[in-house]
Amino acid sequence: MAAVALALLLAATAAPAAPRIRTLHVPAPGVADAPLRVRVAVPPRCLDARARCDTLYVNDGQDAEATALFETVAALDARGEIRAPVVVAIDAPPDRMGAYGFSDRANGRPVIAPTRYGDVGARAQAYSAWLVDVLVPRIQARWPVRRTPASRTLLGWSLGGAHAFDVAWQYPDVLGGAGAFSPSFWLSTERDDADAIARTRIAHSKLTHAAPPSLRLFLAVGTDEERDDRDGDGVNDALDDVRELVDGHAGAPGLRALGYRIDADGRVQPGHGDVALYVLPGGIHRQSSWGRVLPAFLRWAYPRGR
């Protein structure tokens, strides 16, 4: 489906100028034994030192082909629909479950989520610190990108989406926004029963702390992500978890109660609201659906004239 969407984009415009893709191998001690592959796609205009382009960091960079990431950015830029950022696609560390998750920046520790697949997030603090303290400065030193938090966004899907939200929430001095597709907001610190899971979801617990005042979030979820329904309300858990982060649950505040403006009409106009809630009809938990969401996210995050 991502390939079909890209074909439609390309058919409606001249062939986009191909970005120049450079491959880096960046050591990440404490995260991976070998350096992580990082691919940097630089739009032609961003090679000019005067351009000062925005930067999009992307978790699970190994999925770039499956989601048509680089091609979609180039096609939308060629059509004049977005002002393309420099895209920094970071391959997942070998211990993906350990690196992608939640952490506690103030105390310098991970927040571990026990799951039936094993613990999630054991290396999340190390990975998050590497991203903001090592990778961001390295990209800034090599390419003429803007150096403000508002110019930097982190995108991810599934576990990588939960991590993107967490890093943006905890590092507003570095990141101005996050895109989270099918985010694993079900991760919790307790798993005894459905009530314990809902009560101790880690993403939702973050909202009890001070909210970054200028953070922009794009939250996307598919209607057919899964069949689990903890609370028996007829809505699958993936949808519930995202909507309850926005609207709150059982007395706990949501983003709306914290003062964030919400764009939740399903169309998501470029530049509108602090939080965009995008529901993809028929969307599933796969790269094909995340590729279908990409154009909407990119139009929202990088509109012309921004």
Contacts in CASP RR format, 6 or more apart in sequence:
PFRMAT RR
TARGET T0000
AUTHOR 0000-0000-0000
METHOD contacts of the structure
MODEL  1
MAAVALALLLAATAAPAAPRIRTLHVPAPGVADAPLRVRVAVPPRCLDAR
ARCDTLYVNDGQDAEATALFETVAALDARGEIRAPVVVAIDAPPDRMGAY
GFSDRANGRPVIAPTRYGDVGARAQAYSAWLVDVLVPRIQARWPVRRTPA
SRTLLGWSLGGAHAFDVAWQYPDVLGGAGAFSPSFWLSTERDDADAIART
RIAHSKLTHAAPPSLRLFLAVGTDEERDDRDGDGVNDALDDVRELVDGHA
GAPGLRALGYRIDADGRVQPGHGDVALYVLPGGIHRQSSWGRVLPAFLRW
AYPRGR
1 288 0 8 1.000
1 289 0 8 1.000
1 291 0 8 1.000
1 292 0 8 1.000
2 66 0 8 1.000
2 67 0 8 1.000
2 68 0 8 1.000
2 287 0 8 1.000
2 288 0 8 1.000
2 290 0 8 1.000
2 291 0 8 1.000
2 292 0 8 1.000
2 294 0 8 1.000
3 68 0 8 1.000
5 68 0 8 1.000
5 72 0 8 1.000
5 291 0 8 1.000
5 292 0 8 1.000
5 295 0 8 1.000
6 68 0 8 1.000
6 71 0 8 1.000
6 72 0 8 1.000
6 75 0 8 1.000
9 72 0 8 1.000
9 75 0 8 1.000
9 76 0 8 1.000
9 79 0 8 1.000
9 295 0 8 1.000
10 16 0 8 1.000
10 71 0 8 1.000
10 75 0 8 1.000
12 79 0 8 1.000
13 75 0 8 1.000
13 78 0 8 1.000
13 79 0 8 1.000
14 78 0 8 1.000
15 78 0 8 1.000
16 71 0 8 1.000
16 74 0 8 1.000
16 75 0 8 1.000
16 77 0 8 1.000
16 78 0 8 1.000
17 43 0 8 1.000
17 44 0 8 1.000
17 74 0 8 1.000
17 77 0 8 1.000
17 78 0 8 1.000
18 74 0 8 1.000
19 41 0 8 1.000
19 42 0 8 1.000
19 43 0 8 1.000
19 44 0 8 1.000
19 70 0 8 1.000
19 73 0 8 1.000
19 74 0 8 1.000
19 84 0 8 1.000
19 87 0 8 1.000
20 41 0 8 1.000
20 42 0 8 1.000
20 44 0 8 1.000
20 47 0 8 1.000
21 39 0 8 1.000
21 40 0 8 1.000
21 41 0 8 1.000
21 42 0 8 1.000
21 70 0 8 1.000
22 39 0 8 1.000
22 40 0 8 1.000
22 42 0 8 1.000
23 37 0 8 1.000
23 38 0 8 1.000
23 39 0 8 1.000
23 40 0 8 1.000
24 37 0 8 1.000
24 38 0 8 1.000
24 39 0 8 1.000
24 40 0 8 1.000
24 138 0 8 1.000
25 35 0 8 1.000
25 36 0 8 1.000
25 37 0 8 1.000
25 38 0 8 1.000
26 35 0 8 1.000
26 36 0 8 1.000
26 38 0 8 1.000
26 134 0 8 1.000
26 135 0 8 1.000
26 138 0 8 1.000
27 35 0 8 1.000
28 35 0 8 1.000
28 36 0 8 1.000
28 93 0 8 1.000
28 127 0 8 1.000
28 130 0 8 1.000
28 134 0 8 1.000
30 123 0 8 1.000
30 126 0 8 1.000
30 130 0 8 1.000
31 93 0 8 1.000
31 95 0 8 1.000
31 99 0 8 1.000
31 123 0 8 1.000
31 126 0 8 1.000
31 127 0 8 1.000
31 130 0 8 1.000
32 93 0 8 1.000
32 94 0 8 1.000
32 95 0 8 1.000
32 99 0 8 1.000
33 94 0 8 1.000
34 94 0 8 1.000
36 90 0 8 1.000
36 91 0 8 1.000
36 93 0 8 1.000
37 62 0 8 1.000
37 90 0 8 1.000
37 91 0 8 1.000
38 88 0 8 1.000
38 89 0 8 1.000
38 90 0 8 1.000
38 91 0 8 1.000
38 135 0 8 1.000
39 61 0 8 1.000
39 64 0 8 1.000
39 88 0 8 1.000
39 89 0 8 1.000
40 86 0 8 1.000
40 87 0 8 1.000
40 88 0 8 1.000
40 89 0 8 1.000
40 139 0 8 1.000
40 143 0 8 1.000
41 70 0 8 1.000
41 73 0 8 1.000
41 86 0 8 1.000
41 87 0 8 1.000
41 89 0 8 1.000
42 86 0 8 1.000
42 143 0 8 1.000
43 53 0 8 1.000
43 73 0 8 1.000
43 74 0 8 1.000
43 77 0 8 1.000
43 84 0 8 1.000
43 85 0 8 1.000
43 86 0 8 1.000
45 51 0 8 1.000
45 53 0 8 1.000
46 53 0 8 1.000
46 84 0 8 1.000
46 86 0 8 1.000
46 143 0 8 1.000
46 144 0 8 1.000
46 145 0 8 1.000
47 144 0 8 1.000
48 144 0 8 1.000
49 144 0 8 1.000
50 144 0 8 1.000
51 144 0 8 1.000
52 144 0 8 1.000
52 145 0 8 1.000
52 146 0 8 1.000
53 83 0 8 1.000
53 84 0 8 1.000
53 85 0 8 1.000
53 86 0 8 1.000
53 143 0 8 1.000
53 144 0 8 1.000
53 145 0 8 1.000
53 146 0 8 1.000
54 83 0 8 1.000
54 85 0 8 1.000
54 86 0 8 1.000
54 145 0 8 1.000
54 146 0 8 1.000
54 151 0 8 1.000
54 152 0 8 1.000
54 153 0 8 1.000
54 302 0 8 1.000
55 85 0 8 1.000
55 86 0 8 1.000
55 87 0 8 1.000
55 88 0 8 1.000
55 139 0 8 1.000
55 145 0 8 1.000
55 146 0 8 1.000
55 151 0 8 1.000
55 152 0 8 1.000
55 153 0 8 1.000
56 73 0 8 1.000
56 85 0 8 1.000
56 86 0 8 1.000
56 87 0 8 1.000
56 88 0 8 1.000
56 153 0 8 1.000
56 154 0 8 1.000
56 155 0 8 1.000
56 301 0 8 1.000
56 302 0 8 1.000
57 88 0 8 1.000
57 90 0 8 1.000
57 131 0 8 1.000
57 135 0 8 1.000
57 136 0 8 1.000
57 152 0 8 1.000
57 153 0 8 1.000
57 154 0 8 1.000
57 155 0 8 1.000
58 64 0 8 1.000
58 69 0 8 1.000
58 87 0 8 1.000
58 88 0 8 1.000
58 89 0 8 1.000
58 90 0 8 1.000
58 154 0 8 1.000
58 155 0 8 1.000
58 156 0 8 1.000
59 90 0 8 1.000
59 92 0 8 1.000
59 100 0 8 1.000
59 154 0 8 1.000
59 155 0 8 1.000
59 156 0 8 1.000
59 157 0 8 1.000
59 160 0 8 1.000
59 161 0 8 1.000
59 163 0 8 1.000
59 164 0 8 1.000
60 90 0 8 1.000
60 91 0 8 1.000
60 92 0 8 1.000
60 156 0 8 1.000
60 157 0 8 1.000
60 158 0 8 1.000
60 160 0 8 1.000
61 69 0 8 1.000
61 89 0 8 1.000
61 90 0 8 1.000
61 91 0 8 1.000
61 92 0 8 1.000
62 91 0 8 1.000
62 92 0 8 1.000
63 69 0 8 1.000
63 157 0 8 1.000
63 287 0 8 1.000
63 290 0 8 1.000
64 70 0 8 1.000
64 89 0 8 1.000
66 287 0 8 1.000
66 288 0 8 1.000
67 287 0 8 1.000
67 290 0 8 1.000
67 291 0 8 1.000
67 294 0 8 1.000
68 291 0 8 1.000
68 294 0 8 1.000
69 87 0 8 1.000
69 89 0 8 1.000
69 291 0 8 1.000
69 294 0 8 1.000
70 87 0 8 1.000
70 89 0 8 1.000
72 291 0 8 1.000
72 294 0 8 1.000
72 295 0 8 1.000
72 298 0 8 1.000
73 82 0 8 1.000
73 84 0 8 1.000
73 85 0 8 1.000
73 87 0 8 1.000
73 298 0 8 1.000
74 84 0 8 1.000
76 82 0 8 1.000
76 84 0 8 1.000
76 295 0 8 1.000
76 298 0 8 1.000
76 299 0 8 1.000
77 83 0 8 1.000
77 84 0 8 1.000
80 304 0 8 1.000
81 298 0 8 1.000
81 299 0 8 1.000
81 303 0 8 1.000
81 304 0 8 1.000
82 298 0 8 1.000
82 299 0 8 1.000
82 301 0 8 1.000
82 302 0 8 1.000
82 303 0 8 1.000
82 304 0 8 1.000
83 302 0 8 1.000
83 303 0 8 1.000
83 304 0 8 1.000
83 305 0 8 1.000
83 306 0 8 1.000
84 302 0 8 1.000
85 153 0 8 1.000
85 302 0 8 1.000
86 139 0 8 1.000
86 143 0 8 1.000
86 145 0 8 1.000
88 135 0 8 1.000
88 139 0 8 1.000
90 131 0 8 1.000
90 135 0 8 1.000
92 99 0 8 1.000
92 100 0 8 1.000
93 99 0 8 1.000
93 123 0 8 1.000
93 127 0 8 1.000
95 122 0 8 1.000
95 123 0 8 1.000
96 159 0 8 1.000
97 117 0 8 1.000
97 118 0 8 1.000
97 119 0 8 1.000
97 120 0 8 1.000
97 121 0 8 1.000
97 159 0 8 1.000
98 119 0 8 1.000
98 120 0 8 1.000
98 121 0 8 1.000
98 122 0 8 1.000
98 123 0 8 1.000
98 124 0 8 1.000
98 127 0 8 1.000
99 121 0 8 1.000
99 123 0 8 1.000
99 124 0 8 1.000
99 126 0 8 1.000
99 127 0 8 1.000
99 163 0 8 1.000
100 120 0 8 1.000
100 121 0 8 1.000
100 124 0 8 1.000
100 127 0 8 1.000
100 159 0 8 1.000
100 160 0 8 1.000
100 161 0 8 1.000
100 162 0 8 1.000
100 163 0 8 1.000
101 110 0 8 1.000
101 111 0 8 1.000
101 113 0 8 1.000
101 120 0 8 1.000
101 121 0 8 1.000
101 124 0 8 1.000
101 159 0 8 1.000
101 160 0 8 1.000
101 162 0 8 1.000
101 163 0 8 1.000
101 166 0 8 1.000
101 184 0 8 1.000
101 187 0 8 1.000
101 202 0 8 1.000
102 110 0 8 1.000
102 111 0 8 1.000
102 113 0 8 1.000
102 121 0 8 1.000
102 124 0 8 1.000
102 162 0 8 1.000
102 163 0 8 1.000
102 166 0 8 1.000
102 187 0 8 1.000
102 202 0 8 1.000
102 203 0 8 1.000
102 206 0 8 1.000
103 109 0 8 1.000
103 110 0 8 1.000
103 111 0 8 1.000
103 121 0 8 1.000
103 124 0 8 1.000
103 125 0 8 1.000
103 128 0 8 1.000
103 166 0 8 1.000
103 170 0 8 1.000
104 110 0 8 1.000
104 111 0 8 1.000
104 125 0 8 1.000
105 125 0 8 1.000
105 128 0 8 1.000
105 170 0 8 1.000
105 171 0 8 1.000
108 125 0 8 1.000
109 125 0 8 1.000
110 121 0 8 1.000
110 122 0 8 1.000
110 123 0 8 1.000
110 124 0 8 1.000
110 125 0 8 1.000
110 126 0 8 1.000
111 121 0 8 1.000
111 124 0 8 1.000
111 189 0 8 1.000
111 202 0 8 1.000
112 119 0 8 1.000
112 120 0 8 1.000
112 121 0 8 1.000
112 122 0 8 1.000
112 189 0 8 1.000
113 119 0 8 1.000
113 120 0 8 1.000
113 121 0 8 1.000
113 187 0 8 1.000
113 188 0 8 1.000
113 189 0 8 1.000
113 202 0 8 1.000
114 120 0 8 1.000
114 189 0 8 1.000
114 191 0 8 1.000
115 187 0 8 1.000
115 191 0 8 1.000
120 159 0 8 1.000
120 184 0 8 1.000
120 187 0 8 1.000
124 163 0 8 1.000
124 166 0 8 1.000
127 163 0 8 1.000
128 163 0 8 1.000
128 166 0 8 1.000
128 167 0 8 1.000
128 170 0 8 1.000
128 171 0 8 1.000
131 154 0 8 1.000
131 167 0 8 1.000
132 167 0 8 1.000
132 171 0 8 1.000
132 174 0 8 1.000
132 175 0 8 1.000
136 152 0 8 1.000
136 174 0 8 1.000
139 145 0 8 1.000
140 147 0 8 1.000
145 151 0 8 1.000
146 152 0 8 1.000
149 172 0 8 1.000
149 173 0 8 1.000
149 174 0 8 1.000
149 175 0 8 1.000
149 176 0 8 1.000
149 214 0 8 1.000
150 176 0 8 1.000
150 214 0 8 1.000
151 176 0 8 1.000
152 174 0 8 1.000
152 175 0 8 1.000
152 176 0 8 1.000
152 177 0 8 1.000
153 168 0 8 1.000
153 175 0 8 1.000
153 176 0 8 1.000
153 177 0 8 1.000
153 178 0 8 1.000
153 179 0 8 1.000
153 216 0 8 1.000
153 301 0 8 1.000
154 164 0 8 1.000
154 167 0 8 1.000
154 168 0 8 1.000
154 175 0 8 1.000
154 177 0 8 1.000
154 178 0 8 1.000
154 179 0 8 1.000
155 161 0 8 1.000
155 164 0 8 1.000
155 178 0 8 1.000
155 179 0 8 1.000
155 180 0 8 1.000
155 181 0 8 1.000
155 297 0 8 1.000
156 163 0 8 1.000
156 164 0 8 1.000
156 178 0 8 1.000
156 179 0 8 1.000
156 180 0 8 1.000
156 181 0 8 1.000
156 183 0 8 1.000
157 180 0 8 1.000
157 181 0 8 1.000
157 182 0 8 1.000
157 183 0 8 1.000
157 287 0 8 1.000
157 290 0 8 1.000
158 181 0 8 1.000
158 182 0 8 1.000
158 183 0 8 1.000
158 184 0 8 1.000
158 285 0 8 1.000
159 184 0 8 1.000
160 180 0 8 1.000
160 183 0 8 1.000
160 184 0 8 1.000
161 178 0 8 1.000
161 179 0 8 1.000
161 180 0 8 1.000
161 181 0 8 1.000
161 182 0 8 1.000
161 183 0 8 1.000
161 184 0 8 1.000
162 180 0 8 1.000
162 183 0 8 1.000
162 184 0 8 1.000
162 185 0 8 1.000
162 187 0 8 1.000
162 203 0 8 1.000
164 178 0 8 1.000
164 179 0 8 1.000
164 180 0 8 1.000
164 183 0 8 1.000
165 178 0 8 1.000
165 179 0 8 1.000
165 180 0 8 1.000
165 183 0 8 1.000
165 185 0 8 1.000
165 203 0 8 1.000
165 217 0 8 1.000
165 219 0 8 1.000
166 202 0 8 1.000
166 203 0 8 1.000
166 206 0 8 1.000
167 175 0 8 1.000
167 178 0 8 1.000
168 175 0 8 1.000
168 176 0 8 1.000
168 177 0 8 1.000
168 178 0 8 1.000
168 212 0 8 1.000
168 215 0 8 1.000
168 217 0 8 1.000
169 178 0 8 1.000
169 206 0 8 1.000
169 212 0 8 1.000
169 215 0 8 1.000
170 206 0 8 1.000
172 212 0 8 1.000
172 213 0 8 1.000
172 214 0 8 1.000
172 215 0 8 1.000
175 215 0 8 1.000
176 212 0 8 1.000
176 214 0 8 1.000
176 215 0 8 1.000
176 216 0 8 1.000
177 215 0 8 1.000
177 216 0 8 1.000
177 217 0 8 1.000
178 215 0 8 1.000
178 216 0 8 1.000
178 217 0 8 1.000
178 218 0 8 1.000
179 217 0 8 1.000
179 218 0 8 1.000
179 219 0 8 1.000
179 220 0 8 1.000
179 297 0 8 1.000
179 301 0 8 1.000
180 217 0 8 1.000
180 218 0 8 1.000
180 219 0 8 1.000
180 220 0 8 1.000
181 220 0 8 1.000
181 221 0 8 1.000
181 289 0 8 1.000
181 290 0 8 1.000
181 293 0 8 1.000
181 297 0 8 1.000
182 220 0 8 1.000
182 221 0 8 1.000
182 222 0 8 1.000
182 225 0 8 1.000
182 238 0 8 1.000
182 285 0 8 1.000
182 289 0 8 1.000
182 290 0 8 1.000
183 203 0 8 1.000
183 219 0 8 1.000
183 221 0 8 1.000
183 241 0 8 1.000
183 242 0 8 1.000
185 201 0 8 1.000
185 203 0 8 1.000
185 204 0 8 1.000
185 241 0 8 1.000
185 242 0 8 1.000
185 245 0 8 1.000
186 197 0 8 1.000
186 201 0 8 1.000
186 237 0 8 1.000
186 238 0 8 1.000
186 241 0 8 1.000
187 201 0 8 1.000
187 202 0 8 1.000
187 203 0 8 1.000
188 196 0 8 1.000
188 197 0 8 1.000
188 198 0 8 1.000
188 199 0 8 1.000
188 200 0 8 1.000
188 201 0 8 1.000
188 202 0 8 1.000
189 200 0 8 1.000
189 202 0 8 1.000
190 196 0 8 1.000
190 197 0 8 1.000
190 199 0 8 1.000
190 200 0 8 1.000
191 197 0 8 1.000
194 230 0 8 1.000
194 231 0 8 1.000
197 230 0 8 1.000
198 230 0 8 1.000
198 231 0 8 1.000
198 249 0 8 1.000
198 250 0 8 1.000
199 250 0 8 1.000
201 241 0 8 1.000
203 241 0 8 1.000
203 245 0 8 1.000
204 244 0 8 1.000
204 245 0 8 1.000
204 248 0 8 1.000
204 249 0 8 1.000
204 252 0 8 1.000
204 254 0 8 1.000
207 245 0 8 1.000
207 248 0 8 1.000
207 252 0 8 1.000
207 253 0 8 1.000
207 254 0 8 1.000
207 255 0 8 1.000
207 258 0 8 1.000
208 252 0 8 1.000
208 253 0 8 1.000
211 255 0 8 1.000
211 258 0 8 1.000
211 259 0 8 1.000
211 260 0 8 1.000
215 274 0 8 1.000
216 273 0 8 1.000
216 274 0 8 1.000
216 275 0 8 1.000
216 301 0 8 1.000
217 255 0 8 1.000
217 260 0 8 1.000
217 274 0 8 1.000
217 275 0 8 1.000
217 276 0 8 1.000
218 268 0 8 1.000
218 275 0 8 1.000
218 276 0 8 1.000
218 278 0 8 1.000
218 297 0 8 1.000
218 300 0 8 1.000
218 301 0 8 1.000
219 242 0 8 1.000
219 245 0 8 1.000
219 246 0 8 1.000
219 275 0 8 1.000
219 276 0 8 1.000
219 277 0 8 1.000
219 278 0 8 1.000
220 277 0 8 1.000
220 278 0 8 1.000
220 279 0 8 1.000
220 280 0 8 1.000
220 293 0 8 1.000
220 296 0 8 1.000
220 297 0 8 1.000
221 238 0 8 1.000
221 239 0 8 1.000
221 242 0 8 1.000
221 278 0 8 1.000
221 279 0 8 1.000
221 280 0 8 1.000
222 238 0 8 1.000
222 239 0 8 1.000
222 279 0 8 1.000
222 280 0 8 1.000
222 281 0 8 1.000
222 282 0 8 1.000
222 283 0 8 1.000
222 284 0 8 1.000
222 289 0 8 1.000
223 236 0 8 1.000
223 239 0 8 1.000
223 279 0 8 1.000
223 280 0 8 1.000
223 281 0 8 1.000
223 282 0 8 1.000
223 283 0 8 1.000
224 236 0 8 1.000
224 282 0 8 1.000
224 283 0 8 1.000
224 284 0 8 1.000
225 236 0 8 1.000
225 238 0 8 1.000
225 239 0 8 1.000
225 283 0 8 1.000
225 284 0 8 1.000
225 285 0 8 1.000
226 236 0 8 1.000
226 237 0 8 1.000
226 238 0 8 1.000
226 285 0 8 1.000
227 236 0 8 1.000
228 236 0 8 1.000
228 237 0 8 1.000
229 235 0 8 1.000
229 236 0 8 1.000
229 237 0 8 1.000
229 240 0 8 1.000
230 237 0 8 1.000
230 240 0 8 1.000
231 240 0 8 1.000
233 240 0 8 1.000
235 243 0 8 1.000
238 285 0 8 1.000
239 279 0 8 1.000
242 277 0 8 1.000
243 277 0 8 1.000
244 254 0 8 1.000
245 254 0 8 1.000
245 255 0 8 1.000
246 254 0 8 1.000
246 255 0 8 1.000
246 256 0 8 1.000
246 262 0 8 1.000
246 264 0 8 1.000
246 275 0 8 1.000
246 277 0 8 1.000
247 254 0 8 1.000
247 256 0 8 1.000
248 254 0 8 1.000
248 256 0 8 1.000
248 257 0 8 1.000
255 262 0 8 1.000
255 274 0 8 1.000
255 275 0 8 1.000
256 262 0 8 1.000
259 274 0 8 1.000
260 273 0 8 1.000
260 274 0 8 1.000
260 275 0 8 1.000
261 272 0 8 1.000
261 273 0 8 1.000
261 274 0 8 1.000
261 275 0 8 1.000
262 273 0 8 1.000
262 274 0 8 1.000
262 275 0 8 1.000
262 277 0 8 1.000
263 269 0 8 1.000
263 272 0 8 1.000
263 273 0 8 1.000
263 275 0 8 1.000
263 276 0 8 1.000
263 277 0 8 1.000
264 275 0 8 1.000
264 276 0 8 1.000
264 277 0 8 1.000
266 277 0 8 1.000
266 278 0 8 1.000
266 279 0 8 1.000
268 276 0 8 1.000
268 277 0 8 1.000
268 278 0 8 1.000
268 296 0 8 1.000
268 299 0 8 1.000
268 300 0 8 1.000
269 300 0 8 1.000
270 299 0 8 1.000
270 300 0 8 1.000
270 303 0 8 1.000
271 300 0 8 1.000
271 303 0 8 1.000
271 306 0 8 1.000
272 300 0 8 1.000
276 300 0 8 1.000
278 293 0 8 1.000
278 296 0 8 1.000
278 297 0 8 1.000
280 289 0 8 1.000
280 292 0 8 1.000
280 293 0 8 1.000
282 289 0 8 1.000
283 289 0 8 1.000
283 292 0 8 1.000
END
